[in-house]
Amino acid sequence: MMLLLLAVAVTAQSPRPRPMGYEFTIALPDTGTIIHARAAIHYRRGRSSDDTLRLDLVGMTVDSVREAWFAHDGRVLRVVPNHWFTGENTLLIDYHGAPQDGLLIGQDPHGRRVAFADNWPERARYWLPVVDAPSEKARVRFTVVAPPSWKYLANGTPVYGVNGGSKWLIGWDEAHPIPTYTMVLAAGDFAVSVHGSVRDGNRLIPIQVWTYPEDSAYADSVPFRRATEIVGAMQRLVGPFPYEKLAHVESATKFGGMENASAIFYADRPYLERRMGEGVVRHETAHQWFGDAVTERDWHHLWLSEGFASYFDWVIGAALDGDSVLEHGMRANAESYFRSSVVDRPIVDTAEHDVLKLLNANNYQKGSWVLHMLRGQVGDSAFWRGIREYYGTYRDSTALSGDLERIMEQASGQTLDWFFRQWLYQPGYPKLDCRWAYDGASHRVALTVSQTQPADWGVFRLPQVAVEIRGEGGATLRRTIAVAGRETHVTFGVSVAPADLRVDPDGRLLAQPSVRR
């Protein structure tokens, strides 16, 4: 925290120039892994900006930087141009090398040569000179120089193709600012199919599937059968699709799925083993809105990406197949979280500095439950109004958890600091020991709810806990109680002698209640 505050203070005094857009020309090799590349960095400099542009670039050799002094220590490229202009400037950087990571050049499972970018979380720096952080979004254009026998894909839309005989030049342009971890290209032998399109005003957004030829029929008929309907559901729920196209791409990514803006990459093994389900498609598609268009400004707020995608996976499923999909999915997410090793840590875990360790049940499953419980707290109307406003406000930008809290407070008219504090910054979940008794003379039920979770998890405020009483004749009635403090005592009248009592019968809370008489 001290280092962060220092960085903010320095930036306020002398803001660094920041890239607004990148243009990369990448010559892919016929053999080996050495690439030759040129980067045009478009950046803005204010009147009081620092003179030095700092770019992350690891393991590559910088051949030249036009009209500028530069120094490269193998990890950071520092550039001071000979001439500055207030406003937009451009730097041209020529470099080459064999990427240690980030750009994977090799063979597909069938022995054909391929190249795939795989940048998450901060691996773009191994092949691209960028400010490699989720807070730094920029436009990007890729020009790929490679054999004409390959097919090429990158973010955005194709803007030109030039036949150079033994080499092709293919340009792809992404006009929206995106985080560097989603700036990607793919090259290889692909079968390409178009699964229709969705409309956004006057725009038609194509939905494409890129696979190795051997997997095309399977991909089209099983995991991506409803790819267009999934995008349509998200548009109805949240707002317009943020990019010019959506391509689902079989790839060599190290992850099960990687939500690159407008070009989602999926690991090839599930295709080969014919075990790829629609759930990963729903999850990664939801990331186009949350993670790509609205990006967490800091990795410690990763739940704004992964928690959202984990929730909308099931919300989309419910929109397509009925509410039982959401109910089943949230139960599965809860059980996965309860079994995890991170229940003793909060979602926003500023003590964890290994980003890969943040890929855990807190940011995925518990994060999905934060949204589910928030929806229950503020009600459907306010929840969806807030979600749409959050997306509209921070689209093409970045956000922190406090930004979502502020917008949800505005949408609901409720004060929600207590909600976000206990579910994001407090570890664990409530364990509820519920004891009840019935007084036949007064026809009243006495219920005591004790929070028995470890003391360092804190005490949870649960203002809307459903209680269901089932009478001896089978009749049921519902009450809603507020649980606060280590122990809560409530009594209420009933019209039938109770045979059974259930707490949170619909599973609306991320909690473990046990009930005894």
C-alpha positions in Angstrom: 0.0 0.0 0.0 2.9 2.4 0.7 4.4 1.7 -2.7 1.1 2.3 -4.4 0.5 5.6 -2.6 4.0 6.7 -3.6 3.5 5.8 -7.2 0.2 7.8 -7.3 1.9 10.8 -5.7 4.7 10.7 -8.2 2.3 10.4 -11.1 0.3 13.3 -9.9 3.4 15.5 -9.8 4.9 14.4 -13.2 2.5 12.1 -15.2 4.2 9.7 -17.5 3.2 9.6 -21.2 0.8 6.8 -21.8 0.2 4.8 -25.0 -3.2 5.4 -26.7 -2.7 2.9 -29.5 -0.2 0.3 -30.8 0.5 -0.8 -34.3 2.5 -4.0 -34.5 4.0 -5.5 -37.7 5.1 -9.1 -36.9 7.0 -11.2 -39.4 6.4 -14.8 -38.4 9.2 -17.3 -39.4 8.8 -20.3 -41.6 11.1 -22.2 -39.3 12.3 -21.6 -35.8 10.8 -19.1 -33.4 12.7 -15.8 -34.1 10.3 -13.0 -35.0 11.2 -9.6 -36.6 8.9 -6.8 -35.6 8.1 -3.1 -35.8 6.0 -1.3 -33.2 4.5 2.1 -33.7 3.5 3.5 -30.3 1.0 6.3 -30.3 1.0 8.1 -27.0 -0.1 11.3 -25.4 2.1 13.7 -23.5 0.8 16.5 -21.4 2.6 19.8 -20.7 4.0 18.5 -17.4 4.7 14.9 -18.4 7.9 13.0 -17.6 10.1 13.0 -20.7 10.6 9.2 -20.5 8.3 6.6 -22.0 8.7 3.3 -20.2 7.7 0.1 -22.0 7.8 -3.5 -20.8 9.8 -5.7 -23.2 11.4 -8.9 -21.9 14.1 -11.0 -23.7 13.9 -9.3 -27.1 16.7 -7.3 -28.9 15.9 -3.7 -29.7 17.5 -2.8 -33.0 16.5 0.8 -33.2 14.1 3.5 -31.9 13.6 6.3 -34.5 14.7 9.8 -33.5 15.1 8.9 -29.8 17.5 7.9 -27.1 16.8 4.5 -25.6 18.1 2.1 -23.1 16.9 -1.5 -22.7 18.0 -3.6 -19.7 16.3 -6.8 -21.0 13.1 -6.1 -19.1 12.2 -2.4 -19.4 12.7 -0.2 -22.5 13.2 3.5 -21.6 12.8 5.9 -24.5 13.4 9.7 -24.6 12.4 11.1 -28.0 14.6 13.8 -29.6 11.5 15.9 -30.1 8.3 16.1 -28.0 5.0 17.5 -28.9 2.2 18.3 -26.4 -0.6 15.9 -27.4 -0.2 12.8 -29.6 3.2 11.5 -30.5 4.5 8.4 -32.3 7.5 6.2 -31.7 8.9 3.6 -34.1 10.7 0.6 -32.6 12.3 -2.2 -34.5 13.2 -5.4 -32.6 13.6 -9.1 -33.0 14.1 -12.2 -31.0 12.6 -15.6 -30.0 9.8 -15.0 -27.5 10.3 -16.8 -24.2 6.6 -16.6 -23.6 3.5 -14.8 -24.7 3.8 -15.8 -28.4 3.7 -19.6 -28.8 5.2 -20.8 -32.1 5.1 -24.5 -32.7 2.9 -27.3 -34.1 -0.8 -28.1 -33.6 -1.7 -31.6 -32.5 -1.7 -32.8 -36.1 1.8 -31.6 -36.8 1.1 -28.4 -38.7 2.9 -25.1 -37.9 0.9 -22.6 -35.8 1.4 -19.4 -33.8 -0.8 -18.1 -31.0 -0.5 -15.2 -28.6 -1.2 -16.1 -25.0 -0.6 -13.0 -22.9 -2.5 -13.4 -19.5 -1.7 -12.0 -17.0 1.4 -10.0 -18.0 3.1 -12.0 -20.8 2.5 -9.6 -23.7 5.8 -8.1 -22.6 7.7 -11.1 -23.9 7.0 -10.2 -27.5 5.4 -6.8 -27.6 6.8 -3.4 -26.2 3.8 -2.3 -24.1 2.8 -0.9 -20.8 1.8 -4.3 -19.6 -0.8 -3.8 -16.8 -4.6 -4.2 -16.7 -5.0 -0.5 -16.0 -3.4 0.5 -19.3 -5.8 0.0 -22.2 -5.1 1.0 -25.8 -6.2 0.5 -29.4 -4.2 -2.1 -31.4 -3.6 -3.0 -35.0 -1.7 -6.1 -36.0 -0.1 -6.6 -39.4 1.1 -10.2 -39.8 3.7 -11.2 -42.4 3.7 -14.9 -43.0 3.2 -17.7 -45.6 0.1 -17.3 -47.8 -0.9 -20.9 -46.9 -1.9 -19.9 -43.4 -5.1 -18.2 -42.2 -4.7 -15.3 -39.8 -6.7 -13.8 -37.0 -6.3 -10.9 -34.6 -8.4 -8.5 -32.5 -11.0 -6.5 -34.4 -11.6 -6.6 -38.1 -9.4 -7.3 -41.2 -8.5 -4.0 -42.8 -6.2 -5.1 -45.7 -4.4 -8.0 -47.3 -1.4 -7.7 -49.6 -0.1 -10.6 -51.6 3.6 -10.4 -51.5 4.2 -13.6 -53.4 5.9 -15.9 -50.8 4.5 -13.8 -48.0 1.2 -12.3 -47.2 0.6 -9.0 -45.2 -2.7 -9.2 -43.3 -3.9 -6.3 -41.2 -6.4 -6.5 -38.3 -7.6 -3.4 -36.5 -9.2 -3.1 -33.0 -10.7 0.4 -32.7 -11.6 0.0 -29.0 -9.1 0.3 -26.2 -8.4 -3.1 -24.7 -6.0 -4.4 -22.1 -2.6 -5.7 -23.3 -3.3 -9.2 -22.0 -6.1 -9.5 -24.6 -4.0 -8.3 -27.6 -3.6 -11.4 -29.7 -3.0 -13.0 -33.1 -3.4 -16.5 -34.4 -1.9 -18.1 -37.5 -2.2 -21.6 -38.9 -4.4 -24.0 -40.8 -8.0 -23.3 -39.7 -11.5 -24.2 -40.8 -13.6 -21.2 -40.4 -17.4 -21.2 -40.0 -19.8 -18.3 -39.4 -22.6 -18.9 -36.9 -24.8 -16.0 -37.9 -24.6 -12.6 -36.5 -26.2 -10.3 -33.9 -27.4 -6.8 -34.5 -26.3 -3.7 -32.6 -28.2 -0.8 -34.1 -27.0 -0.6 -37.7 -24.1 -3.0 -37.0 -24.1 -6.7 -37.8 -21.6 -8.5 -35.6 -20.5 -11.9 -37.1 -20.0 -14.8 -34.8 -17.2 -17.1 -36.1 -15.7 -20.4 -35.1 -12.0 -21.1 -36.0 -10.8 -24.7 -35.5 -8.3 -27.2 -36.8 -10.0 -28.8 -39.8 -10.4 -32.2 -38.0 -12.5 -30.6 -35.2 -14.7 -28.3 -37.2 -17.8 -30.5 -37.4 -17.7 -31.3 -33.7 -17.2 -27.7 -32.7 -20.0 -26.4 -34.8 -22.5 -29.0 -33.6 -21.6 -29.3 -29.9 -19.9 -26.5 -27.9 -20.7 -23.6 -30.3 -24.1 -24.7 -31.5 -25.7 -21.8 -29.6 -22.8 -19.3 -29.8 -25.0 -16.6 -31.4 -27.8 -17.1 -28.9 -25.3 -16.7 -26.0 -24.2 -13.3 -27.4 -27.8 -12.3 -27.9 -28.7 -13.2 -24.3 -25.8 -11.0 -23.0 -26.9 -8.1 -25.1 -30.5 -8.3 -23.7 -29.2 -8.6 -20.1 -26.3 -6.1 -20.1 -26.0 -4.0 -23.3 -24.4 -4.0 -26.7 -21.6 -6.3 -27.7 -18.5 -4.2 -27.3 -16.5 -5.3 -30.4 -16.6 -5.7 -34.1 -16.8 -9.5 -34.2 -16.6 -12.5 -32.0 -14.3 -15.4 -33.0 -14.1 -18.6 -31.0 -10.7 -20.1 -31.7 -9.1 -23.5 -31.1 -5.6 -22.7 -29.9 -2.6 -23.6 -27.8 -3.5 -21.4 -24.8 -2.2 -22.6 -21.5 -5.7 -21.9 -20.0 -9.0 -23.7 -20.6 -10.3 -20.6 -22.2 -8.8 -17.1 -22.7 -11.2 -14.2 -23.2 -9.1 -12.1 -25.7 -11.2 -9.1 -26.9 -13.2 -10.2 -30.0 -11.2 -13.4 -30.3 -11.6 -16.0 -27.6 -8.9 -18.7 -27.5 -9.7 -22.2 -26.2 -7.3 -25.0 -25.3 -7.3 -27.7 -28.0 -7.3 -30.8 -25.8 -11.0 -30.7 -25.0 -11.7 -30.5 -28.7 -9.5 -33.5 -29.4 -11.1 -35.5 -26.5 -14.6 -34.4 -27.5 -15.4 -33.2 -24.0 -15.8 -29.4 -24.5 -19.0 -28.1 -23.0 -21.1 -25.0 -23.6 -20.3 -23.7 -20.1 -16.8 -22.5 -21.0 -18.3 -20.7 -24.1 -20.8 -18.9 -21.9 -18.1 -18.0 -19.4 -15.6 -16.6 -21.9 -18.3 -14.8 -23.9 -19.4 -13.0 -20.8 -15.9 -11.8 -20.4 -16.2 -9.7 -23.5 -18.4 -7.4 -21.4 -16.7 -7.9 -18.1 -12.9 -8.3 -18.2 -12.4 -7.0 -21.7 -14.7 -4.0 -22.2 -14.9 -3.2 -18.4 -11.5 -4.2 -17.0 -10.3 -4.5 -13.4 -7.9 -1.6 -12.8 -5.9 -3.7 -10.4 -5.4 -7.5 -10.2 -6.6 -7.6 -6.6 -10.1 -6.8 -8.0 -10.0 -9.8 -10.4 -13.4 -10.8 -9.2 -14.8 -8.0 -11.4 -13.8 -10.2 -14.3 -13.9 -13.8 -13.1 -16.7 -13.5 -10.6 -18.8 -11.7 -13.2 -18.1 -14.4 -15.9 -18.7 -17.2 -13.4 -22.1 -15.7 -12.5 -23.2 -14.8 -16.1 -22.3 -18.3 -17.2 -25.3 -19.5 -15.2 -27.4 -16.4 -15.9 -27.1 -16.9 -19.6 -27.9 -20.6 -19.2 -31.0 -19.7 -17.3 -32.0 -17.2 -20.0 -31.7 -20.0 -22.6 -33.0 -23.0 -20.6 -34.8 -21.9 -17.5 -34.2 -20.7 -13.9 -33.2 -24.2 -12.7 -29.9 -23.8 -14.5 -29.0 -20.8 -12.3 -30.1 -22.6 -9.2 -28.0 -25.7 -10.0 -25.0 -23.6 -11.0 -25.0 -21.5 -7.9 -25.2 -24.6 -5.7 -22.2 -26.0 -7.5 -20.3 -22.8 -7.1 -21.1 -22.7 -3.4 -19.9 -26.3 -2.8 -16.7 -25.6 -4.8 -16.0 -22.6 -2.7 -16.7 -24.3 0.6 -14.2 -27.1 -0.3 -11.5 -24.6 -1.4 -8.3 -23.7 0.3 -8.9 -19.9 0.2 -11.9 -19.6 2.5 -9.5 -18.0 5.1 -8.6 -15.2 2.6 -10.8 -12.3 1.4 -11.7 -11.8 -2.3 -9.8 -8.5 -2.5 -6.6 -10.1 -1.1 -4.0 -7.3 -1.2 -1.5 -9.6 0.6 -1.3 -11.9 -2.4 1.2 -10.7 -5.1 1.3 -13.8 -7.3 -1.4 -13.1 -9.9 -1.7 -16.7 -10.8 -2.7 -17.6 -7.2 -5.6 -15.2 -7.5 -7.2 -17.7 -10.0 -9.0 -19.2 -7.1 -12.5 -19.9 -5.7 -12.6 -16.5 -4.1 -12.5 -14.6 -7.4 -14.5 -17.2 -9.4 -17.1 -19.0 -7.2 -17.4 -16.6 -4.3 -17.3 -13.6 -6.7 -20.3 -15.1 -8.5 -22.1 -15.4 -5.2 -21.4 -11.7 -4.3 -23.4 -10.8 -7.4 -26.1 -13.3 -6.7 -26.6 -12.0 -3.1 -26.4 -8.4 -4.3 -29.2 -9.2 -6.6 -31.2 -10.6 -3.7 -30.4 -7.6 -1.5 -31.4 -4.8 -4.0 -34.0 -6.7 -6.0 -34.0 -7.6 -9.7 -35.0 -4.2 -11.1 -32.3 -2.3 -9.3 -29.7 -5.0 -9.9 -30.1 -5.0 -13.7 -30.4 -1.2 -13.8 -27.1 -1.1 -11.9 -25.4 -3.7 -14.0 -26.3 -1.9 -17.2 -25.2 1.5 -15.8 -21.9 -0.1 -14.6 -21.2 -1.5 -18.1 -22.2 1.7 -19.9 -20.1 3.9 -17.6 -16.9 1.8 -17.6 -17.1 0.3 -21.1 -13.7 0.7 -22.8 -12.2 1.7 -19.4 -11.3 0.3 -16.1 -13.0 0.0 -12.7 -12.5 -1.0 -9.1 -14.9 -2.6 -6.7 -15.8 0.7 -5.2 -17.0 1.9 -8.6 -19.5 -1.0 -8.8 -20.6 -0.3 -5.2 -21.2 3.4 -6.0 -23.3 2.6 -9.0 -25.3 -0.1 -7.2 -26.1 2.4 -4.4 -27.4 4.9 -6.9 -29.4 2.2 -8.7 -31.0 0.8 -5.5 -31.1 3.9 -3.2 -29.5 1.7 -0.5 -26.3 2.1 1.4 -24.2 -0.9 0.5 -20.8 -0.3 2.1 -21.5 -3.0 4.7 -22.4 -5.5 2.0 -19.2 -5.0 -0.1 -17.1 -4.7 3.0 -18.1 -8.1 4.5 -18.2 -10.0 1.3 -15.1 -8.6 -0.5 -12.7 -7.6 2.3 -13.6 -10.1 5.0 -12.7 -13.8 4.7 -15.0 -16.7 4.9 -18.8 -17.0 5.1 -21.4 -17.4 7.8 -21.9 -20.7 9.5 -25.3 -20.6 11.2 -26.3 -22.8 14.1 -30.1 -22.5 14.2 -32.1 -23.7 17.2 -35.9 -23.5 17.5 -38.7 -24.3 19.8 -42.5 -24.1 19.6 -44.8 -22.9 22.4 -48.2 -24.5 21.7 -49.9 -22.3 24.3 -49.0 -19.0 22.5 -48.6 -20.5 19.0 -45.2 -18.9 18.7 -41.9 -20.2 17.4 -38.7 -19.0 19.1 -35.6 -19.2 16.9 -32.0 -18.5 17.9 -29.4 -18.1 15.2 -25.7 -18.3 16.2 -22.8 -17.4 13.9 -20.2 -20.1 14.6 -17.6 -19.4 11.9 -14.0 -18.7 13.1 -13.6 -15.4 14.9 -11.1 -14.0 12.3 -13.8 -14.3 9.6 -15.8 -11.7 11.5 -19.6 -11.5 11.9 -21.9 -11.1 9.0 -24.9 -8.9 8.6 -27.7 -10.8 6.9 -30.8 -8.6 6.7 -33.0 -10.9 4.6 -32.9 -14.5 5.8 -35.8 -16.7 4.7 -37.3 -19.1 7.2 -39.8 -21.8 6.1 -42.0 -23.5 8.6 -43.8 -26.7 7.5 -46.8 -27.7 9.5 -47.7 -31.2 10.6 -50.4 -31.3 7.9 -48.0 -30.2 5.2 -48.9 -26.5 5.0 -46.0 -24.1 4.9 -45.5 -20.5 5.7 -42.6 -18.1 5.2 -41.0 -15.5 7.4 -38.0 -13.2 6.7 -35.7 -12.4 9.6 -32.6 -10.2 10.0 -29.5 -11.8 11.4 -26.9 -9.5 13.0 -24.3 -10.1 15.7 -23.0 -13.4 17.0 -26.4 -14.4 18.2 -29.9 -13.4 17.0 -33.1 -14.2 18.8 -36.5 -13.9 17.1 -40.0 -15.1 17.8 -43.0 -15.1 15.5 -46.5 -16.4 15.6 -47.7 -19.4 13.5 -51.1 -20.6 12.5 -50.1 -24.3 12.5 -48.1 -26.5 14.8 -44.7 -26.8 13.0 -43.2 -30.1 12.2 -40.1 -28.8 10.5 -38.2 -25.5 10.1 -35.7 -24.6 7.4 -33.4 -21.6 7.2 -32.5 -20.2 3.7 -34.6 -23.0 2.0 -34.0 -21.6 -1.5 -30.2 -21.3 -1.1 -30.0 -17.5 -1.6 -27.1 -17.0 0.8 -23.5 -18.2 0.6 -23.8 -19.7 4.1 -24.0 -23.1 5.8 -27.0 -23.3 8.1 -27.7 -26.2 10.4 -31.1 -26.5 12.1 -32.0 -28.4 15.2 -35.0 -28.4 17.6 
